[in-house]
């Protein structure tokens, strides 16, 4: 999907970052306090702003429709992700597990041999598929945590 939305997530809805990355969406986390900087990044990079800050929503660039922003209504992370999925009609199966949850970089497939000394012995023995972040070098595999997140994503699809 070439025209997939990219996001910038305000720190007041930070948990959305992980879930959007998990689904495969390019999602930048903004932990600054300068709303103007957040808006400038969104404009420069064509990102949708996700925030609970009503003041951001009043900015002319947003009210005029030049920049898309979504005012997140709930404090509850699951309701927040449902709101984003519903508002933008997002595909929860867009590209799951293809972006690093830590630093937002596309993951690269790695062979067992390439990760032998980088994962615990049990993981090496029991897993066959590995992905690695080229930026932070974090390794991902389809263990129990992956299974739990997959179930949670499935709930978003049904919800």
Phi, psi and omega per residue, in radians:
X1 nan 1.752 -3.057
X2 -1.155 -0.660 -3.091
X3 -1.620 0.509 3.126
X4 -1.106 2.397 3.123
X5 -1.150 2.591 2.996
X6 -1.957 2.602 -3.022
X7 -2.154 2.705 2.866
X8 -2.229 2.160 -3.017
X9 -1.871 2.120 3.098
X10 -1.180 2.631 -3.088
X11 -1.061 -0.370 -3.134
X12 -1.319 -0.105 3.039
X13 -2.381 0.664 -3.007
X14 -0.980 -0.524 -3.103
X15 -1.155 -0.338 3.072
X16 -1.096 -0.518 -3.090
X17 -0.950 -0.921 -3.087
X18 -1.063 -0.781 -3.074
X19 -1.189 -0.679 3.116
X20 -1.196 -0.713 3.065
X21 -1.096 -0.709 3.128
X22 -1.019 -0.645 3.120
X23 -1.358 -0.201 3.093
X24 1.830 0.197 -3.118
X25 -1.639 2.342 3.074
X26 -1.098 1.976 -3.019
X27 -2.371 1.992 3.112
X28 -1.638 2.366 3.076
X29 -1.638 2.253 3.131
X30 -1.906 1.951 -3.126
X31 -1.890 0.259 3.094
X32 -1.448 3.046 -3.139
X33 -1.952 -0.062 -3.102
X34 -1.588 1.795 -3.118
X35 -1.010 -0.609 -3.139
X36 -1.088 -0.658 3.120
X37 -1.170 -0.743 3.097
X38 -1.014 -0.833 -3.133
X39 -1.113 -0.716 -3.132
X40 -1.102 -0.740 3.105
X41 -1.106 -0.812 -3.134
X42 -1.007 -0.772 -3.137
X43 -1.148 -0.829 -3.066
X44 -1.122 -0.603 -3.041
X45 -1.871 0.061 3.128
X46 1.117 0.763 -3.096
X47 -1.795 2.585 3.031
X48 -1.492 2.257 3.111
X49 -1.470 2.314 3.025
X50 -2.052 2.106 -3.039
X51 -2.704 2.838 2.965
X52 -1.879 0.059 -3.079
X53 -1.451 1.898 -3.105
X54 -1.186 -0.440 3.133
X55 -1.155 -0.661 3.098
X56 -1.060 -0.702 -3.087
X57 -1.145 -0.339 -3.122
X58 -1.515 -0.118 -3.111
X59 -1.160 2.470 -3.062
X60 -0.976 -0.713 -3.101
X61 -1.067 -0.457 3.115
X62 -1.582 -0.812 -3.122
X63 -1.120 -0.485 3.134
X64 -1.436 -0.157 3.133
X65 1.513 0.058 3.110
X66 -1.192 -0.509 -3.112
X67 -2.322 2.300 -3.123
X68 -1.513 2.357 3.075
X69 -2.525 2.572 3.107
X70 -2.113 2.156 3.048
X71 -1.428 1.977 -3.122
X72 -1.365 2.225 -2.984
X73 -1.540 -0.521 -3.010
X74 -1.817 2.723 2.982
X75 -1.483 -0.275 -3.016
X76 -1.487 2.055 -3.081
X77 -0.927 -0.689 -3.129
X78 -1.172 -0.671 3.094
X79 -1.212 -0.586 3.104
X80 -1.090 -0.832 -3.102
X81 -1.185 -0.647 3.067
X82 -1.047 -0.743 3.141
X83 -1.066 -0.774 -3.127
X84 -1.145 -0.790 3.133
X85 -1.038 -0.821 -3.106
X86 -1.191 -0.767 -3.087
X87 -1.107 -0.722 -3.072
X88 -1.789 0.037 -3.098
X89 0.905 0.888 -3.105
X90 -1.296 2.607 3.058
X91 -1.621 1.965 -3.125
X92 -1.180 -0.312 3.132
X93 -1.841 0.412 -3.075
X94 -0.952 -0.947 -3.134
X95 -2.874 1.017 -3.017
X96 -1.045 2.467 3.059
X97 1.062 0.700 3.109
X98 -2.044 -0.101 -3.112
X99 -2.197 2.427 3.122
X100 -1.085 2.264 -3.135
X101 -1.230 -0.372 -3.103
X102 -1.544 -0.795 -2.984
X103 -2.237 0.182 2.961
X104 1.205 0.364 3.116
X105 -1.668 2.552 3.065
X106 -1.085 2.376 -3.134
X107 -1.400 2.677 -3.135
X108 -2.052 2.342 3.130
X109 -1.177 2.449 3.117
X110 -2.243 2.552 3.088
X111 -1.425 2.872 3.101
X112 -0.978 -0.763 -3.116
X113 -1.047 -0.636 -3.120
X114 -1.210 -0.396 -3.082
X115 -1.939 0.050 -3.043
X116 -0.811 -0.821 -3.088
X117 -1.612 0.113 -3.060
X118 -1.921 -0.173 -3.139
X119 -2.165 2.757 3.099
X120 -1.039 2.593 -3.112
X121 -0.925 -0.732 -3.133
X122 -1.085 -0.734 3.121
X123 -1.099 -0.750 3.135
X124 -1.067 -0.696 -3.122
X125 -1.255 -0.587 -2.975
X126 -1.785 -0.215 -3.084
X127 -1.991 2.661 3.135
X128 -2.150 -0.316 -3.119
X129 -1.972 2.273 -3.138
X130 -2.354 2.540 3.043
X131 -2.238 2.602 3.140
X132 -2.367 2.523 3.055
X133 -1.470 2.172 3.139
X134 -1.240 -0.278 -3.113
X135 -1.568 -0.943 -3.076
X136 -1.796 -0.084 3.102
X137 1.180 0.196 3.088
X138 -1.105 2.444 -3.139
X139 -1.837 2.407 3.101
X140 -2.092 2.533 3.045
X141 -2.579 2.956 -3.022
X142 -1.622 1.146 3.115
X143 -1.589 -2.769 -3.068
X144 -1.160 -0.597 3.120
X145 -1.129 -0.736 3.102
X146 -1.061 -0.766 -3.138
X147 -1.087 -0.732 3.136
X148 -1.123 -0.721 3.135
X149 -1.202 -0.614 3.098
X150 -1.102 -0.741 3.087
X151 -1.066 -0.764 -3.133
X152 -1.094 -0.744 3.078
X153 -1.061 -0.695 3.103
X154 -1.054 -0.646 3.096
X155 -1.140 -0.626 3.115
X156 -1.134 -0.668 -3.128
X157 -1.115 -0.787 -3.116
X158 -1.284 -0.601 -3.005
X159 -1.106 nan nan
